[in-house]
Amino acid sequence: MNKKILFENGWILSGPKLLEDSFEQFDEYYLKGQLFYPKVENVFNSFKIRPEKIKMVIIHDKPSIIPGKAKGYGLADEYDRYSEMLTQNILQHQPDRLNASQEVDLRAWVDQEVFFLNLSLTIGASDIQHEYGWSNFTISVIKEICKKNPTIWIIQEHLLPKVVPYLSNVFLTEMYDKETIEYMPITSDRNYVIFTPNIKNTASYIESNHFYIANRILKKSKNKQINW
């Protein structure tokens, strides 16, 4: 795997020694001789964004086991129907922020400095889980973002226990809605956590206003909003 991309883009991850140890152990016990996804060259695609440039982080649990679907980005890899769910959500809550194509383009999100983080960057064929092997790595990533660039975190509810304990200066946004969001206090040192329903709960996910809230926080902090 091309670890060099991490260092080139300013990811320190608690020091090179931790990174090297994590990969040596992971390669030895999880990847050698196994078929896994995404392809080696795509594993670190998300890390082409420097941590201090991130506008928000979107958390998912694992990549797809469908060949060609896992691209090294997070939440959209696993479900063929997910792009349609995203489009319906955005059209319902903030149609003016949907790009001109009227279709979700995740690469365009990355270009606008949205950082996708899978808690497991790889998955074995036949849904063999790799999360344990990646846990030290992803915890380091979470802590580094908090240290360098407190930001907005969009996290599915069932994944909160795996992420929130490692965030610092957390501000939970669940008490705010479209009407009260304007009263949310904004400071540059907070990590704003936005809960979403589990992506498998299609109707609830479409109804959730998490992308709207994220854009309002960006606007209130005088950052450019995302054209989804």
C-alpha positions as CSV (number, residue, x, y, z in Angstrom):
1,M,0.0,0.0,0.0
2,N,1.2,3.5,-0.8
3,K,1.7,4.9,2.7
4,K,3.7,7.8,1.2
5,I,0.5,9.6,0.3
6,L,-0.3,10.1,4.0
7,F,2.9,11.9,4.8
8,E,2.8,13.9,1.5
9,N,-0.5,15.3,2.6
10,G,0.3,16.1,6.2
11,W,-1.1,13.2,8.0
12,I,1.2,12.5,11.0
13,L,-1.1,10.0,12.9
14,S,0.7,10.2,16.3
15,G,4.1,9.7,14.6
16,P,5.6,7.5,11.9
17,K,6.4,4.7,14.4
18,L,2.7,4.1,15.1
19,L,1.9,4.1,11.4
20,E,4.6,1.7,10.5
21,D,3.8,-0.7,13.4
22,S,0.1,-0.7,12.5
23,F,0.8,-1.5,8.9
24,E,3.3,-4.2,9.5
25,Q,0.9,-6.0,11.8
26,F,-2.1,-5.4,9.5
27,D,-0.3,-6.7,6.4
28,E,0.9,-9.8,8.3
29,Y,-2.4,-10.9,9.8
30,Y,-5.1,-9.5,7.5
31,L,-4.0,-8.8,3.9
32,K,-1.3,-11.3,2.9
33,G,-2.6,-13.8,0.4
34,Q,-6.2,-12.5,0.7
35,L,-8.6,-10.9,-1.8
36,F,-9.8,-7.6,-0.4
37,Y,-11.4,-4.3,-1.4
38,P,-10.9,-1.6,-2.4
39,K,-7.9,-2.1,-4.7
40,V,-4.5,-1.3,-3.1
41,E,-4.2,1.9,-5.1
42,N,-7.5,3.2,-3.9
43,V,-7.2,2.5,-0.1
44,F,-6.0,6.0,0.7
45,N,-7.9,8.0,-1.8
46,S,-9.6,10.1,0.9
47,F,-6.3,11.1,2.4
48,K,-5.4,13.3,-0.5
49,I,-7.1,16.1,1.4
50,R,-4.8,17.7,4.0
51,P,-6.3,17.6,7.5
52,E,-6.3,21.3,8.0
53,K,-8.4,21.8,4.8
54,I,-11.2,19.5,5.7
55,K,-14.7,21.1,5.8
56,M,-16.5,18.1,7.3
57,V,-16.0,14.4,7.9
58,I,-18.6,11.8,6.9
59,I,-18.2,8.5,8.7
60,H,-19.1,5.1,7.4
61,D,-18.2,1.6,8.7
62,K,-16.7,-0.3,5.8
63,P,-16.2,-0.3,2.0
64,S,-18.2,-2.4,-0.5
65,I,-17.5,-6.0,-1.3
66,I,-18.9,-5.4,-4.8
67,P,-16.0,-5.3,-7.3
68,G,-15.8,-1.8,-8.8
69,K,-17.9,-0.2,-6.1
70,A,-15.2,0.4,-3.5
71,K,-13.3,3.5,-4.5
72,G,-11.6,4.4,-1.2
73,Y,-14.3,6.8,-0.1
74,G,-16.8,6.2,2.7
75,L,-20.5,5.8,3.0
76,A,-21.5,5.5,-0.6
77,D,-19.5,2.4,-1.5
78,E,-21.7,-0.3,-0.1
79,Y,-25.2,0.4,-1.4
80,D,-26.1,0.6,-5.1
81,R,-29.3,2.6,-4.1
82,Y,-27.4,5.2,-2.0
83,S,-26.9,7.8,-4.7
84,E,-30.7,7.9,-5.2
85,M,-31.2,8.3,-1.4
86,L,-28.7,11.2,-1.2
87,T,-30.4,12.9,-4.1
88,Q,-33.9,12.6,-2.5
89,N,-32.5,13.9,0.8
90,I,-30.9,17.0,-0.8
91,L,-33.8,17.8,-3.0
92,Q,-36.1,17.7,0.0
93,H,-34.1,19.9,2.3
94,Q,-31.9,22.2,0.1
95,P,-32.5,21.8,-3.6
96,D,-30.5,24.9,-4.3
97,R,-27.4,23.1,-3.2
98,L,-27.7,20.2,-5.6
99,N,-25.2,20.5,-8.4
100,A,-26.4,21.3,-12.0
101,S,-26.4,17.6,-13.1
102,Q,-29.1,16.9,-10.5
103,E,-27.2,13.8,-9.5
104,V,-24.9,13.2,-6.6
105,D,-21.2,13.3,-7.6
106,L,-19.1,12.1,-4.6
107,R,-15.9,13.1,-6.3
108,A,-17.2,16.6,-6.5
109,W,-17.7,16.5,-2.7
110,V,-14.1,15.4,-2.2
111,D,-13.0,18.3,-4.4
112,Q,-14.9,20.6,-2.0
113,E,-12.9,19.1,0.9
114,V,-15.5,16.7,2.3
115,F,-13.5,13.9,3.9
116,F,-14.9,10.4,3.8
117,L,-13.6,8.0,6.6
118,N,-14.5,4.3,6.7
119,L,-13.7,2.9,10.2
120,S,-12.3,0.0,8.2
121,L,-10.4,1.0,5.1
122,T,-10.5,-2.5,3.6
123,I,-12.8,-5.5,3.7
124,G,-12.1,-9.1,2.8
125,A,-14.0,-10.9,0.0
126,S,-17.2,-12.6,1.3
127,D,-17.6,-9.8,3.8
128,I,-14.6,-10.8,6.0
129,Q,-14.3,-7.9,8.5
130,H,-11.1,-5.9,8.9
131,E,-12.2,-3.3,11.4
132,Y,-10.1,-4.6,14.3
133,G,-7.0,-4.4,12.1
134,W,-7.7,-0.7,11.2
135,S,-8.9,0.5,14.6
136,N,-5.6,2.0,15.8
137,F,-5.1,3.7,12.5
138,T,-8.7,5.2,12.3
139,I,-8.6,6.4,15.9
140,S,-5.3,8.2,15.1
141,V,-7.0,9.8,12.1
142,I,-9.9,11.0,14.2
143,K,-7.6,12.5,16.9
144,E,-5.4,14.2,14.3
145,I,-8.4,15.9,12.7
146,C,-9.6,17.1,16.1
147,K,-6.1,18.4,16.9
148,K,-5.4,20.2,13.6
149,N,-8.8,21.2,12.4
150,P,-12.0,20.9,14.6
151,T,-14.8,20.4,12.2
152,I,-18.3,19.0,11.4
153,W,-18.8,15.2,11.8
154,I,-21.7,13.4,10.1
155,I,-22.1,10.0,11.9
156,Q,-24.7,7.3,11.7
157,E,-26.2,6.7,15.1
158,H,-25.0,3.1,15.4
159,L,-21.4,4.2,14.8
160,L,-21.4,7.0,17.5
161,P,-19.8,4.8,20.2
162,K,-16.9,4.1,17.9
163,V,-16.2,7.7,17.1
164,V,-17.4,10.2,19.7
165,P,-15.2,9.0,22.6
166,Y,-12.1,10.1,20.5
167,L,-13.4,13.5,19.7
168,S,-12.5,16.6,21.7
169,N,-14.6,19.6,22.6
170,V,-17.8,18.0,21.2
171,F,-20.9,20.0,20.4
172,L,-24.0,17.8,19.8
173,T,-26.4,19.3,17.3
174,E,-29.4,17.0,17.9
175,M,-31.4,19.8,19.7
176,Y,-31.4,22.0,16.6
177,D,-33.6,21.9,13.5
178,K,-34.2,24.1,10.5
179,E,-36.0,26.7,12.6
180,T,-33.5,26.8,15.5
181,I,-30.2,26.3,13.7
182,E,-29.6,30.0,13.5
183,Y,-29.2,30.1,17.3
184,M,-26.5,27.5,17.4
185,P,-23.3,29.0,18.8
186,I,-20.3,28.6,16.4
187,T,-16.7,28.6,17.5
188,S,-13.6,27.4,15.7
189,D,-12.5,25.0,18.4
190,R,-15.6,22.8,18.5
191,N,-16.3,19.5,16.8
192,Y,-19.9,19.6,15.7
193,V,-21.5,16.2,15.7
194,I,-24.5,15.6,13.5
195,F,-26.3,12.2,14.0
196,T,-28.1,10.5,11.1
197,P,-30.3,7.4,11.1
198,N,-28.7,4.1,10.0
199,I,-28.4,4.2,6.2
200,K,-30.3,0.9,6.0
201,N,-33.4,2.8,7.3
202,T,-34.1,4.3,3.9
203,A,-37.1,6.4,4.7
204,S,-35.6,7.8,8.0
205,Y,-32.3,8.6,6.2
206,I,-34.1,10.5,3.4
207,E,-36.0,12.5,6.0
208,S,-32.9,13.4,8.0
209,N,-31.8,17.0,7.6
210,H,-28.1,16.3,8.4
211,F,-26.7,17.8,5.1
212,Y,-28.8,20.9,5.6
213,I,-27.5,21.4,9.2
214,A,-23.9,20.8,8.0
215,N,-24.3,23.5,5.4
216,R,-25.8,26.0,7.8
217,I,-22.9,25.5,10.2
218,L,-20.5,26.2,7.3
219,K,-22.4,29.3,6.4
220,K,-22.5,30.5,10.1
221,S,-18.7,30.0,10.3
222,K,-18.3,31.9,7.1
223,N,-17.1,28.9,5.1
224,K,-18.3,28.1,1.6
225,Q,-21.3,25.7,1.6
226,I,-21.2,22.4,-0.2
227,N,-22.8,22.0,-3.6
228,W,-24.0,18.4,-3.1
